[in-house]
Amino acid sequence: MQVVNIVEKMAWDKLDTVLNSKENICKCEKCRADMIAYALNKLKPRYVSTERGEVFVRAQYMDVDLSAAILVALTEAVEVVGKNPHHDKE
Ligand SMILES: [Zn+2]
């Protein structure tokens, strides 16, 4: 049995939406992971066991406050990491 942080799942799901709304942001795997890490450090995790995960995750997606908080954290993360990618520019 695994335990997952549903905030992390949701952040990955929403990252593309945030990235697509920005231009000139590096979208490589490294930057994406950095953005998720940055956002997750700002957010309170919510852990569920995967047995009840499916139902629970769907319920959380309806949580407007949680969704908004994740979007705010991701937007900030994209701006911060996007300006300072942790790798050399191509
Ligand atoms: Zn990058």
PDB file of the backbone (N, CA, C, O) and the ligand in Angstrom, with CONECT records:
HET     ZN  A 101       1
ATOM      1  N   MET A   1       0.849  -1.210   0.000  1.00  0.00           N
ATOM      2  CA  MET A   1       0.000   0.000   0.000  1.00  0.00           C
ATOM      3  C   MET A   1       0.876   1.249   0.000  1.00  0.00           C
ATOM      4  O   MET A   1       1.802   1.398   0.797  1.00  0.00           O
ATOM      5  N   GLN A   2       0.546   2.118  -0.911  1.00  0.00           N
ATOM      6  CA  GLN A   2       1.328   3.346  -1.007  1.00  0.00           C
ATOM      7  C   GLN A   2       0.560   4.531  -0.452  1.00  0.00           C
ATOM      8  O   GLN A   2      -0.669   4.525  -0.378  1.00  0.00           O
ATOM      9  N   VAL A   3       1.304   5.526  -0.071  1.00  0.00           N
ATOM     10  CA  VAL A   3       0.704   6.766   0.389  1.00  0.00           C
ATOM     11  C   VAL A   3       1.090   7.862  -0.610  1.00  0.00           C
ATOM     12  O   VAL A   3       2.261   8.019  -0.956  1.00  0.00           O
ATOM     13  N   VAL A   4       0.099   8.603  -1.057  1.00  0.00           N
ATOM     14  CA  VAL A   4       0.404   9.676  -2.002  1.00  0.00           C
ATOM     15  C   VAL A   4      -0.055  11.023  -1.454  1.00  0.00           C
ATOM     16  O   VAL A   4      -1.021  11.119  -0.697  1.00  0.00           O
ATOM     17  N   ASN A   5       0.657  12.034  -1.855  1.00  0.00           N
ATOM     18  CA  ASN A   5       0.280  13.398  -1.528  1.00  0.00           C
ATOM     19  C   ASN A   5      -0.592  13.903  -2.681  1.00  0.00           C
ATOM     20  O   ASN A   5      -0.099  14.150  -3.781  1.00  0.00           O
ATOM     21  N   ILE A   6      -1.878  14.052  -2.417  1.00  0.00           N
ATOM     22  CA  ILE A   6      -2.764  14.429  -3.525  1.00  0.00           C
ATOM     23  C   ILE A   6      -2.513  15.861  -3.984  1.00  0.00           C
ATOM     24  O   ILE A   6      -2.846  16.221  -5.113  1.00  0.00           O
ATOM     25  N   VAL A   7      -1.925  16.678  -3.111  1.00  0.00           N
ATOM     26  CA  VAL A   7      -1.583  18.038  -3.539  1.00  0.00           C
ATOM     27  C   VAL A   7      -0.520  17.969  -4.642  1.00  0.00           C
ATOM     28  O   VAL A   7      -0.527  18.760  -5.586  1.00  0.00           O
ATOM     29  N   GLU A   8       0.389  17.006  -4.497  1.00  0.00           N
ATOM     30  CA  GLU A   8       1.417  16.826  -5.523  1.00  0.00           C
ATOM     31  C   GLU A   8       0.788  16.383  -6.849  1.00  0.00           C
ATOM     32  O   GLU A   8       1.136  16.893  -7.913  1.00  0.00           O
ATOM     33  N   LYS A   9      -0.141  15.428  -6.767  1.00  0.00           N
ATOM     34  CA  LYS A   9      -0.840  14.976  -7.973  1.00  0.00           C
ATOM     35  C   LYS A   9      -1.535  16.147  -8.675  1.00  0.00           C
ATOM     36  O   LYS A   9      -1.436  16.317  -9.890  1.00  0.00           O
ATOM     37  N   MET A  10      -2.228  16.930  -7.883  1.00  0.00           N
ATOM     38  CA  MET A  10      -2.973  18.053  -8.453  1.00  0.00           C
ATOM     39  C   MET A  10      -2.032  19.094  -9.050  1.00  0.00           C
ATOM     40  O   MET A  10      -2.321  19.687 -10.089  1.00  0.00           O
ATOM     41  N   ALA A  11      -0.896  19.308  -8.374  1.00  0.00           N
ATOM     42  CA  ALA A  11       0.064  20.298  -8.870  1.00  0.00           C
ATOM     43  C   ALA A  11       0.589  19.876 -10.247  1.00  0.00           C
ATOM     44  O   ALA A  11       0.690  20.702 -11.155  1.00  0.00           O
ATOM     45  N   TRP A  12       0.922  18.593 -10.399  1.00  0.00           N
ATOM     46  CA  TRP A  12       1.399  18.109 -11.705  1.00  0.00           C
ATOM     47  C   TRP A  12       0.322  18.321 -12.758  1.00  0.00           C
ATOM     48  O   TRP A  12       0.617  18.731 -13.881  1.00  0.00           O
ATOM     49  N   ASP A  13      -0.929  18.041 -12.395  1.00  0.00           N
ATOM     50  CA  ASP A  13      -2.025  18.195 -13.352  1.00  0.00           C
ATOM     51  C   ASP A  13      -2.193  19.643 -13.804  1.00  0.00           C
ATOM     52  O   ASP A  13      -2.511  19.912 -14.962  1.00  0.00           O
ATOM     53  N   LYS A  14      -1.974  20.566 -12.878  1.00  0.00           N
ATOM     54  CA  LYS A  14      -2.221  21.970 -13.189  1.00  0.00           C
ATOM     55  C   LYS A  14      -1.013  22.677 -13.783  1.00  0.00           C
ATOM     56  O   LYS A  14      -1.134  23.777 -14.320  1.00  0.00           O
ATOM     57  N   LEU A  15       0.148  22.049 -13.687  1.00  0.00           N
ATOM     58  CA  LEU A  15       1.363  22.737 -14.125  1.00  0.00           C
ATOM     59  C   LEU A  15       1.290  23.135 -15.605  1.00  0.00           C
ATOM     60  O   LEU A  15       1.692  24.238 -15.976  1.00  0.00           O
ATOM     61  N   ASP A  16       0.781  22.242 -16.436  1.00  0.00           N
ATOM     62  CA  ASP A  16       0.704  22.553 -17.867  1.00  0.00           C
ATOM     63  C   ASP A  16      -0.169  23.778 -18.135  1.00  0.00           C
ATOM     64  O   ASP A  16       0.164  24.622 -18.968  1.00  0.00           O
ATOM     65  N   THR A  17      -1.273  23.860 -17.428  1.00  0.00           N
ATOM     66  CA  THR A  17      -2.169  25.005 -17.592  1.00  0.00           C
ATOM     67  C   THR A  17      -1.420  26.302 -17.301  1.00  0.00           C
ATOM     68  O   THR A  17      -1.523  27.277 -18.046  1.00  0.00           O
ATOM     69  N   VAL A  18      -0.663  26.294 -16.200  1.00  0.00           N
ATOM     70  CA  VAL A  18       0.064  27.505 -15.822  1.00  0.00           C
ATOM     71  C   VAL A  18       1.168  27.793 -16.840  1.00  0.00           C
ATOM     72  O   VAL A  18       1.350  28.936 -17.261  1.00  0.00           O
ATOM     73  N   LEU A  19       1.903  26.749 -17.233  1.00  0.00           N
ATOM     74  CA  LEU A  19       3.008  26.942 -18.183  1.00  0.00           C
ATOM     75  C   LEU A  19       2.497  27.449 -19.531  1.00  0.00           C
ATOM     76  O   LEU A  19       3.136  28.286 -20.168  1.00  0.00           O
ATOM     77  N   ASN A  20       1.339  26.937 -19.961  1.00  0.00           N
ATOM     78  CA  ASN A  20       0.816  27.343 -21.262  1.00  0.00           C
ATOM     79  C   ASN A  20       0.377  28.797 -21.292  1.00  0.00           C
ATOM     80  O   ASN A  20       0.271  29.399 -22.360  1.00  0.00           O
ATOM     81  N   SER A  21       0.123  29.354 -20.126  1.00  0.00           N
ATOM     82  CA  SER A  21      -0.316  30.742 -20.082  1.00  0.00           C
ATOM     83  C   SER A  21       0.877  31.704 -20.041  1.00  0.00           C
ATOM     84  O   SER A  21       0.694  32.921 -20.049  1.00  0.00           O
ATOM     85  N   LYS A  22       2.100  31.157 -19.995  1.00  0.00           N
ATOM     86  CA  LYS A  22       3.298  31.998 -19.922  1.00  0.00           C
ATOM     87  C   LYS A  22       4.165  31.781 -21.159  1.00  0.00           C
ATOM     88  O   LYS A  22       4.204  30.698 -21.742  1.00  0.00           O
ATOM     89  N   GLU A  23       4.846  32.835 -21.527  1.00  0.00           N
ATOM     90  CA  GLU A  23       5.780  32.700 -22.643  1.00  0.00           C
ATOM     91  C   GLU A  23       7.210  32.815 -22.124  1.00  0.00           C
ATOM     92  O   GLU A  23       7.459  33.327 -21.033  1.00  0.00           O
ATOM     93  N   ASN A  24       8.135  32.325 -22.938  1.00  0.00           N
ATOM     94  CA  ASN A  24       9.559  32.405 -22.609  1.00  0.00           C
ATOM     95  C   ASN A  24       9.906  31.755 -21.275  1.00  0.00           C
ATOM     96  O   ASN A  24      10.772  32.238 -20.545  1.00  0.00           O
ATOM     97  N   ILE A  25       9.236  30.678 -20.971  1.00  0.00           N
ATOM     98  CA  ILE A  25       9.550  29.928 -19.753  1.00  0.00           C
ATOM     99  C   ILE A  25      10.067  28.560 -20.187  1.00  0.00           C
ATOM    100  O   ILE A  25       9.477  27.896 -21.039  1.00  0.00           O
ATOM    101  N   CYS A  26      11.167  28.160 -19.590  1.00  0.00           N
ATOM    102  CA  CYS A  26      11.710  26.841 -19.912  1.00  0.00           C
ATOM    103  C   CYS A  26      10.754  25.768 -19.395  1.00  0.00           C
ATOM    104  O   CYS A  26      10.319  25.811 -18.244  1.00  0.00           O
ATOM    105  N   LYS A  27      10.434  24.811 -20.257  1.00  0.00           N
ATOM    106  CA  LYS A  27       9.480  23.769 -19.869  1.00  0.00           C
ATOM    107  C   LYS A  27      10.139  22.385 -19.832  1.00  0.00           C
ATOM    108  O   LYS A  27       9.462  21.367 -19.978  1.00  0.00           O
ATOM    109  N   CYS A  28      11.452  22.355 -19.639  1.00  0.00           N
ATOM    110  CA  CYS A  28      12.138  21.064 -19.615  1.00  0.00           C
ATOM    111  C   CYS A  28      11.782  20.308 -18.327  1.00  0.00           C
ATOM    112  O   CYS A  28      11.207  20.873 -17.397  1.00  0.00           O
ATOM    113  N   GLU A  29      12.134  19.038 -18.298  1.00  0.00           N
ATOM    114  CA  GLU A  29      11.766  18.202 -17.168  1.00  0.00           C
ATOM    115  C   GLU A  29      12.357  18.701 -15.857  1.00  0.00           C
ATOM    116  O   GLU A  29      11.714  18.644 -14.809  1.00  0.00           O
ATOM    117  N   LYS A  30      13.595  19.192 -15.932  1.00  0.00           N
ATOM    118  CA  LYS A  30      14.271  19.661 -14.731  1.00  0.00           C
ATOM    119  C   LYS A  30      13.540  20.866 -14.147  1.00  0.00           C
ATOM    120  O   LYS A  30      13.293  20.928 -12.942  1.00  0.00           O
ATOM    121  N   CYS A  31      13.196  21.821 -15.008  1.00  0.00           N
ATOM    122  CA  CYS A  31      12.497  23.015 -14.533  1.00  0.00           C
ATOM    123  C   CYS A  31      11.112  22.672 -14.001  1.00  0.00           C
ATOM    124  O   CYS A  31      10.672  23.223 -12.992  1.00  0.00           O
ATOM    125  N   ARG A  32      10.424  21.753 -14.691  1.00  0.00           N
ATOM    126  CA  ARG A  32       9.104  21.331 -14.213  1.00  0.00           C
ATOM    127  C   ARG A  32       9.203  20.750 -12.812  1.00  0.00           C
ATOM    128  O   ARG A  32       8.395  21.071 -11.941  1.00  0.00           O
ATOM    129  N   ALA A  33      10.182  19.904 -12.600  1.00  0.00           N
ATOM    130  CA  ALA A  33      10.351  19.285 -11.283  1.00  0.00           C
ATOM    131  C   ALA A  33      10.692  20.352 -10.241  1.00  0.00           C
ATOM    132  O   ALA A  33      10.207  20.302  -9.111  1.00  0.00           O
ATOM    133  N   ASP A  34      11.535  21.323 -10.633  1.00  0.00           N
ATOM    134  CA  ASP A  34      11.878  22.408  -9.710  1.00  0.00           C
ATOM    135  C   ASP A  34      10.640  23.227  -9.352  1.00  0.00           C
ATOM    136  O   ASP A  34      10.464  23.640  -8.206  1.00  0.00           O
ATOM    137  N   MET A  35       9.783  23.456 -10.357  1.00  0.00           N
ATOM    138  CA  MET A  35       8.558  24.235 -10.114  1.00  0.00           C
ATOM    139  C   MET A  35       7.622  23.501  -9.156  1.00  0.00           C
ATOM    140  O   MET A  35       7.051  24.098  -8.242  1.00  0.00           O
ATOM    141  N   ILE A  36       7.480  22.207  -9.382  1.00  0.00           N
ATOM    142  CA  ILE A  36       6.621  21.420  -8.497  1.00  0.00           C
ATOM    143  C   ILE A  36       7.177  21.434  -7.078  1.00  0.00           C
ATOM    144  O   ILE A  36       6.430  21.609  -6.115  1.00  0.00           O
ATOM    145  N   ALA A  37       8.483  21.250  -6.952  1.00  0.00           N
ATOM    146  CA  ALA A  37       9.109  21.243  -5.628  1.00  0.00           C
ATOM    147  C   ALA A  37       8.906  22.584  -4.934  1.00  0.00           C
ATOM    148  O   ALA A  37       8.592  22.636  -3.745  1.00  0.00           O
ATOM    149  N   TYR A  38       9.086  23.654  -5.677  1.00  0.00           N
ATOM    150  CA  TYR A  38       8.912  24.998  -5.112  1.00  0.00           C
ATOM    151  C   TYR A  38       7.473  25.183  -4.615  1.00  0.00           C
ATOM    152  O   TYR A  38       7.235  25.642  -3.497  1.00  0.00           O
ATOM    153  N   ALA A  39       6.525  24.813  -5.479  1.00  0.00           N
ATOM    154  CA  ALA A  39       5.113  24.983  -5.115  1.00  0.00           C
ATOM    155  C   ALA A  39       4.745  24.124  -3.911  1.00  0.00           C
ATOM    156  O   ALA A  39       4.042  24.578  -3.008  1.00  0.00           O
ATOM    157  N   LEU A  40       5.227  22.870  -3.902  1.00  0.00           N
ATOM    158  CA  LEU A  40       4.861  21.955  -2.815  1.00  0.00           C
ATOM    159  C   LEU A  40       5.427  22.419  -1.480  1.00  0.00           C
ATOM    160  O   LEU A  40       4.837  22.164  -0.430  1.00  0.00           O
ATOM    161  N   ASN A  41       6.561  23.096  -1.518  1.00  0.00           N
ATOM    162  CA  ASN A  41       7.138  23.606  -0.274  1.00  0.00           C
ATOM    163  C   ASN A  41       6.286  24.726   0.318  1.00  0.00           C
ATOM    164  O   ASN A  41       6.399  25.039   1.503  1.00  0.00           O
ATOM    165  N   LYS A  42       5.438  25.321  -0.506  1.00  0.00           N
ATOM    166  CA  LYS A  42       4.569  26.410  -0.040  1.00  0.00           C
ATOM    167  C   LYS A  42       3.219  25.892   0.429  1.00  0.00           C
ATOM    168  O   LYS A  42       2.463  26.595   1.101  1.00  0.00           O
ATOM    169  N   LEU A  43       2.930  24.638   0.058  1.00  0.00           N
ATOM    170  CA  LEU A  43       1.587  24.115   0.306  1.00  0.00           C
ATOM    171  C   LEU A  43       1.606  23.048   1.395  1.00  0.00           C
ATOM    172  O   LEU A  43       2.604  22.353   1.588  1.00  0.00           O
ATOM    173  N   LYS A  44       0.492  22.934   2.096  1.00  0.00           N
ATOM    174  CA  LYS A  44       0.361  21.863   3.081  1.00  0.00           C
ATOM    175  C   LYS A  44       0.049  20.576   2.338  1.00  0.00           C
ATOM    176  O   LYS A  44      -0.878  20.545   1.528  1.00  0.00           O
ATOM    177  N   PRO A  45       0.800  19.515   2.594  1.00  0.00           N
ATOM    178  CA  PRO A  45       0.499  18.254   1.910  1.00  0.00           C
ATOM    179  C   PRO A  45      -0.785  17.627   2.437  1.00  0.00           C
ATOM    180  O   PRO A  45      -1.170  17.849   3.585  1.00  0.00           O
ATOM    181  N   ARG A  46      -1.439  16.847   1.591  1.00  0.00           N
ATOM    182  CA  ARG A  46      -2.588  16.044   2.040  1.00  0.00           C
ATOM    183  C   ARG A  46      -2.349  14.619   1.563  1.00  0.00           C
ATOM    184  O   ARG A  46      -2.427  14.318   0.372  1.00  0.00           O
ATOM    185  N   TYR A  47      -2.059  13.761   2.515  1.00  0.00           N
ATOM    186  CA  TYR A  47      -1.714  12.384   2.179  1.00  0.00           C
ATOM    187  C   TYR A  47      -2.933  11.470   2.267  1.00  0.00           C
ATOM    188  O   TYR A  47      -3.755  11.577   3.176  1.00  0.00           O
ATOM    189  N   VAL A  48      -3.018  10.579   1.301  1.00  0.00           N
ATOM    190  CA  VAL A  48      -4.039   9.535   1.359  1.00  0.00           C
ATOM    191  C   VAL A  48      -3.385   8.214   0.985  1.00  0.00           C
ATOM    192  O   VAL A  48      -2.395   8.182   0.254  1.00  0.00           O
ATOM    193  N   SER A  49      -3.948   7.128   1.493  1.00  0.00           N
ATOM    194  CA  SER A  49      -3.496   5.820   1.035  1.00  0.00           C
ATOM    195  C   SER A  49      -4.178   5.579  -0.306  1.00  0.00           C
ATOM    196  O   SER A  49      -5.302   6.033  -0.523  1.00  0.00           O
ATOM    197  N   THR A  50      -3.507   4.869  -1.199  1.00  0.00           N
ATOM    198  CA  THR A  50      -4.041   4.758  -2.553  1.00  0.00           C
ATOM    199  C   THR A  50      -5.318   3.920  -2.612  1.00  0.00           C
ATOM    200  O   THR A  50      -6.066   4.003  -3.586  1.00  0.00           O
ATOM    201  N   GLU A  51      -5.576   3.107  -1.569  1.00  0.00           N
ATOM    202  CA  GLU A  51      -6.799   2.312  -1.575  1.00  0.00           C
ATOM    203  C   GLU A  51      -8.024   3.215  -1.624  1.00  0.00           C
ATOM    204  O   GLU A  51      -8.956   2.972  -2.391  1.00  0.00           O
ATOM    205  N   ARG A  52      -8.015   4.249  -0.809  1.00  0.00           N
ATOM    206  CA  ARG A  52      -9.138   5.177  -0.852  1.00  0.00           C
ATOM    207  C   ARG A  52      -8.784   6.403  -1.688  1.00  0.00           C
ATOM    208  O   ARG A  52      -9.557   7.358  -1.775  1.00  0.00           O
ATOM    209  N   GLY A  53      -7.615   6.359  -2.295  1.00  0.00           N
ATOM    210  CA  GLY A  53      -7.106   7.517  -3.034  1.00  0.00           C
ATOM    211  C   GLY A  53      -8.005   7.983  -4.153  1.00  0.00           C
ATOM    212  O   GLY A  53      -8.282   9.177  -4.267  1.00  0.00           O
ATOM    213  N   GLU A  54      -8.474   7.050  -4.995  1.00  0.00           N
ATOM    214  CA  GLU A  54      -9.213   7.442  -6.193  1.00  0.00           C
ATOM    215  C   GLU A  54     -10.421   8.325  -5.883  1.00  0.00           C
ATOM    216  O   GLU A  54     -10.584   9.401  -6.458  1.00  0.00           O
ATOM    217  N   VAL A  55     -11.255   7.855  -4.972  1.00  0.00           N
ATOM    218  CA  VAL A  55     -12.456   8.607  -4.614  1.00  0.00           C
ATOM    219  C   VAL A  55     -12.070   9.924  -3.967  1.00  0.00           C
ATOM    220  O   VAL A  55     -12.613  10.986  -4.274  1.00  0.00           O
ATOM    221  N   PHE A  56     -11.115   9.812  -3.062  1.00  0.00           N
ATOM    222  CA  PHE A  56     -10.713  10.984  -2.298  1.00  0.00           C
ATOM    223  C   PHE A  56     -10.115  12.055  -3.202  1.00  0.00           C
ATOM    224  O   PHE A  56     -10.392  13.244  -3.039  1.00  0.00           O
ATOM    225  N   VAL A  57      -9.302  11.629  -4.144  1.00  0.00           N
ATOM    226  CA  VAL A  57      -8.668  12.578  -5.046  1.00  0.00           C
ATOM    227  C   VAL A  57      -9.733  13.334  -5.820  1.00  0.00           C
ATOM    228  O   VAL A  57      -9.648  14.553  -5.971  1.00  0.00           O
ATOM    229  N   ARG A  58     -10.740  12.612  -6.315  1.00  0.00           N
ATOM    230  CA  ARG A  58     -11.787  13.274  -7.084  1.00  0.00           C
ATOM    231  C   ARG A  58     -12.512  14.320  -6.237  1.00  0.00           C
ATOM    232  O   ARG A  58     -12.848  15.399  -6.723  1.00  0.00           O
ATOM    233  N   ALA A  59     -12.745  13.991  -4.979  1.00  0.00           N
ATOM    234  CA  ALA A  59     -13.412  14.934  -4.092  1.00  0.00           C
ATOM    235  C   ALA A  59     -12.559  16.189  -3.908  1.00  0.00           C
ATOM    236  O   ALA A  59     -13.078  17.304  -3.878  1.00  0.00           O
ATOM    237  N   GLN A  60     -11.251  15.995  -3.786  1.00  0.00           N
ATOM    238  CA  GLN A  60     -10.369  17.124  -3.560  1.00  0.00           C
ATOM    239  C   GLN A  60     -10.302  18.055  -4.776  1.00  0.00           C
ATOM    240  O   GLN A  60     -10.093  19.260  -4.642  1.00  0.00           O
ATOM    241  N   TYR A  61     -10.482  17.478  -5.946  1.00  0.00           N
ATOM    242  CA  TYR A  61     -10.449  18.307  -7.154  1.00  0.00           C
ATOM    243  C   TYR A  61     -11.590  19.320  -7.147  1.00  0.00           C
ATOM    244  O   TYR A  61     -11.519  20.356  -7.808  1.00  0.00           O
ATOM    245  N   MET A  62     -12.646  19.006  -6.388  1.00  0.00           N
ATOM    246  CA  MET A  62     -13.792  19.908  -6.287  1.00  0.00           C
ATOM    247  C   MET A  62     -13.544  20.986  -5.232  1.00  0.00           C
ATOM    248  O   MET A  62     -14.329  21.926  -5.101  1.00  0.00           O
ATOM    249  N   ASP A  63     -12.470  20.848  -4.495  1.00  0.00           N
ATOM    250  CA  ASP A  63     -12.171  21.802  -3.428  1.00  0.00           C
ATOM    251  C   ASP A  63     -11.608  23.080  -4.041  1.00  0.00           C
ATOM    252  O   ASP A  63     -10.442  23.142  -4.430  1.00  0.00           O
ATOM    253  N   VAL A  64     -12.466  24.098  -4.116  1.00  0.00           N
ATOM    254  CA  VAL A  64     -12.096  25.332  -4.806  1.00  0.00           C
ATOM    255  C   VAL A  64     -10.930  26.038  -4.109  1.00  0.00           C
ATOM    256  O   VAL A  64     -10.027  26.558  -4.765  1.00  0.00           O
ATOM    257  N   ASP A  65     -10.959  26.051  -2.785  1.00  0.00           N
ATOM    258  CA  ASP A  65      -9.890  26.729  -2.050  1.00  0.00           C
ATOM    259  C   ASP A  65      -8.547  26.061  -2.288  1.00  0.00           C
ATOM    260  O   ASP A  65      -7.535  26.730  -2.494  1.00  0.00           O
ATOM    261  N   LEU A  66      -8.550  24.722  -2.256  1.00  0.00           N
ATOM    262  CA  LEU A  66      -7.301  23.993  -2.466  1.00  0.00           C
ATOM    263  C   LEU A  66      -6.798  24.218  -3.888  1.00  0.00           C
ATOM    264  O   LEU A  66      -5.607  24.456  -4.093  1.00  0.00           O
ATOM    265  N   SER A  67      -7.691  24.145  -4.867  1.00  0.00           N
ATOM    266  CA  SER A  67      -7.306  24.376  -6.259  1.00  0.00           C
ATOM    267  C   SER A  67      -6.704  25.760  -6.436  1.00  0.00           C
ATOM    268  O   SER A  67      -5.687  25.927  -7.109  1.00  0.00           O
ATOM    269  N   ALA A  68      -7.340  26.748  -5.825  1.00  0.00           N
ATOM    270  CA  ALA A  68      -6.854  28.127  -5.954  1.00  0.00           C
ATOM    271  C   ALA A  68      -5.478  28.263  -5.317  1.00  0.00           C
ATOM    272  O   ALA A  68      -4.590  28.906  -5.878  1.00  0.00           O
ATOM    273  N   ALA A  69      -5.299  27.654  -4.138  1.00  0.00           N
ATOM    274  CA  ALA A  69      -4.014  27.744  -3.443  1.00  0.00           C
ATOM    275  C   ALA A  69      -2.906  27.109  -4.280  1.00  0.00           C
ATOM    276  O   ALA A  69      -1.789  27.623  -4.334  1.00  0.00           O
ATOM    277  N   ILE A  70      -3.222  25.989  -4.932  1.00  0.00           N
ATOM    278  CA  ILE A  70      -2.222  25.315  -5.759  1.00  0.00           C
ATOM    279  C   ILE A  70      -1.871  26.180  -6.966  1.00  0.00           C
ATOM    280  O   ILE A  70      -0.703  26.288  -7.339  1.00  0.00           O
ATOM    281  N   LEU A  71      -2.878  26.793  -7.572  1.00  0.00           N
ATOM    282  CA  LEU A  71      -2.621  27.654  -8.734  1.00  0.00           C
ATOM    283  C   LEU A  71      -1.743  28.842  -8.371  1.00  0.00           C
ATOM    284  O   LEU A  71      -0.837  29.206  -9.122  1.00  0.00           O
ATOM    285  N   VAL A  72      -2.012  29.443  -7.221  1.00  0.00           N
ATOM    286  CA  VAL A  72      -1.205  30.583  -6.777  1.00  0.00           C
ATOM    287  C   VAL A  72       0.246  30.149  -6.571  1.00  0.00           C
ATOM    288  O   VAL A  72       1.172  30.825  -7.021  1.00  0.00           O
ATOM    289  N   ALA A  73       0.437  29.024  -5.890  1.00  0.00           N
ATOM    290  CA  ALA A  73       1.790  28.534  -5.618  1.00  0.00           C
ATOM    291  C   ALA A  73       2.508  28.181  -6.918  1.00  0.00           C
ATOM    292  O   ALA A  73       3.701  28.446  -7.061  1.00  0.00           O
ATOM    293  N   LEU A  74       1.787  27.586  -7.861  1.00  0.00           N
ATOM    294  CA  LEU A  74       2.404  27.204  -9.131  1.00  0.00           C
ATOM    295  C   LEU A  74       2.788  28.433  -9.951  1.00  0.00           C
ATOM    296  O   LEU A  74       3.848  28.468 -10.577  1.00  0.00           O
ATOM    297  N   THR A  75       1.929  29.424  -9.940  1.00  0.00           N
ATOM    298  CA  THR A  75       2.219  30.642 -10.694  1.00  0.00           C
ATOM    299  C   THR A  75       3.501  31.286 -10.176  1.00  0.00           C
ATOM    300  O   THR A  75       4.359  31.710 -10.951  1.00  0.00           O
ATOM    301  N   GLU A  76       3.611  31.350  -8.857  1.00  0.00           N
ATOM    302  CA  GLU A  76       4.824  31.900  -8.258  1.00  0.00           C
ATOM    303  C   GLU A  76       6.032  31.034  -8.609  1.00  0.00           C
ATOM    304  O   GLU A  76       7.098  31.547  -8.951  1.00  0.00           O
ATOM    305  N   ALA A  77       5.855  29.728  -8.520  1.00  0.00           N
ATOM    306  CA  ALA A  77       6.939  28.794  -8.817  1.00  0.00           C
ATOM    307  C   ALA A  77       7.432  28.958 -10.250  1.00  0.00           C
ATOM    308  O   ALA A  77       8.637  28.969 -10.501  1.00  0.00           O
ATOM    309  N   VAL A  78       6.500  29.085 -11.185  1.00  0.00           N
ATOM    310  CA  VAL A  78       6.858  29.224 -12.598  1.00  0.00           C
ATOM    311  C   VAL A  78       7.645  30.509 -12.808  1.00  0.00           C
ATOM    312  O   VAL A  78       8.607  30.543 -13.574  1.00  0.00           O
ATOM    313  N   GLU A  79       7.221  31.573 -12.114  1.00  0.00           N
ATOM    314  CA  GLU A  79       7.934  32.835 -12.264  1.00  0.00           C
ATOM    315  C   GLU A  79       9.343  32.759 -11.697  1.00  0.00           C
ATOM    316  O   GLU A  79      10.300  33.189 -12.341  1.00  0.00           O
ATOM    317  N   VAL A  80       9.470  32.214 -10.497  1.00  0.00           N
ATOM    318  CA  VAL A  80      10.776  32.152  -9.840  1.00  0.00           C
ATOM    319  C   VAL A  80      11.729  31.208 -10.574  1.00  0.00           C
ATOM    320  O   VAL A  80      12.858  31.578 -10.895  1.00  0.00           O
ATOM    321  N   VAL A  81      11.266  29.999 -10.834  1.00  0.00           N
ATOM    322  CA  VAL A  81      12.128  29.014 -11.499  1.00  0.00           C
ATOM    323  C   VAL A  81      12.375  29.419 -12.957  1.00  0.00           C
ATOM    324  O   VAL A  81      13.473  29.242 -13.484  1.00  0.00           O
ATOM    325  N   GLY A  82      11.342  29.962 -13.592  1.00  0.00           N
ATOM    326  CA  GLY A  82      11.471  30.370 -14.989  1.00  0.00           C
ATOM    327  C   GLY A  82      12.545  31.421 -15.196  1.00  0.00           C
ATOM    328  O   GLY A  82      13.228  31.439 -16.220  1.00  0.00           O
ATOM    329  N   LYS A  83      12.684  32.291 -14.217  1.00  0.00           N
ATOM    330  CA  LYS A  83      13.694  33.347 -14.313  1.00  0.00           C
ATOM    331  C   LYS A  83      15.088  32.830 -13.958  1.00  0.00           C
ATOM    332  O   LYS A  83      16.095  33.352 -14.437  1.00  0.00           O
ATOM    333  N   ASN A  84      15.131  31.814 -13.124  1.00  0.00           N
ATOM    334  CA  ASN A  84      16.422  31.250 -12.680  1.00  0.00           C
ATOM    335  C   ASN A  84      16.470  29.743 -12.866  1.00  0.00           C
ATOM    336  O   ASN A  84      16.488  28.995 -11.888  1.00  0.00           O
ATOM    337  N   PRO A  85      16.492  29.295 -14.105  1.00  0.00           N
ATOM    338  CA  PRO A  85      16.556  27.840 -14.304  1.00  0.00           C
ATOM    339  C   PRO A  85      17.841  27.290 -13.702  1.00  0.00           C
ATOM    340  O   PRO A  85      18.901  27.910 -13.796  1.00  0.00           O
ATOM    341  N   HIS A  86      17.733  26.112 -13.080  1.00  0.00           N
ATOM    342  CA  HIS A  86      18.907  25.525 -12.437  1.00  0.00           C
ATOM    343  C   HIS A  86      19.743  24.726 -13.433  1.00  0.00           C
ATOM    344  O   HIS A  86      20.167  23.606 -13.146  1.00  0.00           O
ATOM    345  N   HIS A  87      19.971  25.304 -14.585  1.00  0.00           N
ATOM    346  CA  HIS A  87      20.832  24.652 -15.583  1.00  0.00           C
ATOM    347  C   HIS A  87      21.279  25.737 -16.547  1.00  0.00           C
ATOM    348  O   HIS A  87      20.739  26.843 -16.528  1.00  0.00           O
ATOM    349  N   ASP A  88      22.246  25.439 -17.378  1.00  0.00           N
ATOM    350  CA  ASP A  88      22.745  26.417 -18.323  1.00  0.00           C
ATOM    351  C   ASP A  88      21.718  26.665 -19.417  1.00  0.00           C
ATOM    352  O   ASP A  88      21.019  25.752 -19.855  1.00  0.00           O
ATOM    353  N   LYS A  89      21.641  27.912 -19.848  1.00  0.00           N
ATOM    354  CA  LYS A  89      20.756  28.216 -20.972  1.00  0.00           C
ATOM    355  C   LYS A  89      21.337  27.624 -22.244  1.00  0.00           C
ATOM    356  O   LYS A  89      22.552  27.584 -22.434  1.00  0.00           O
ATOM    357  N   GLU A  90      20.444  27.167 -23.106  1.00  0.00           N
ATOM    358  CA  GLU A  90      20.911  26.572 -24.365  1.00  0.00           C
ATOM    359  C   GLU A  90      21.298  27.682 -25.333  1.00  0.00           C
ATOM    360  O   GLU A  90      21.718  27.404 -26.456  1.00  0.00           O
TER     361      GLU A  90
HETATM  362 ZN    ZN A 101      14.778  24.035 -17.981  1.00  0.00          ZN2+
END
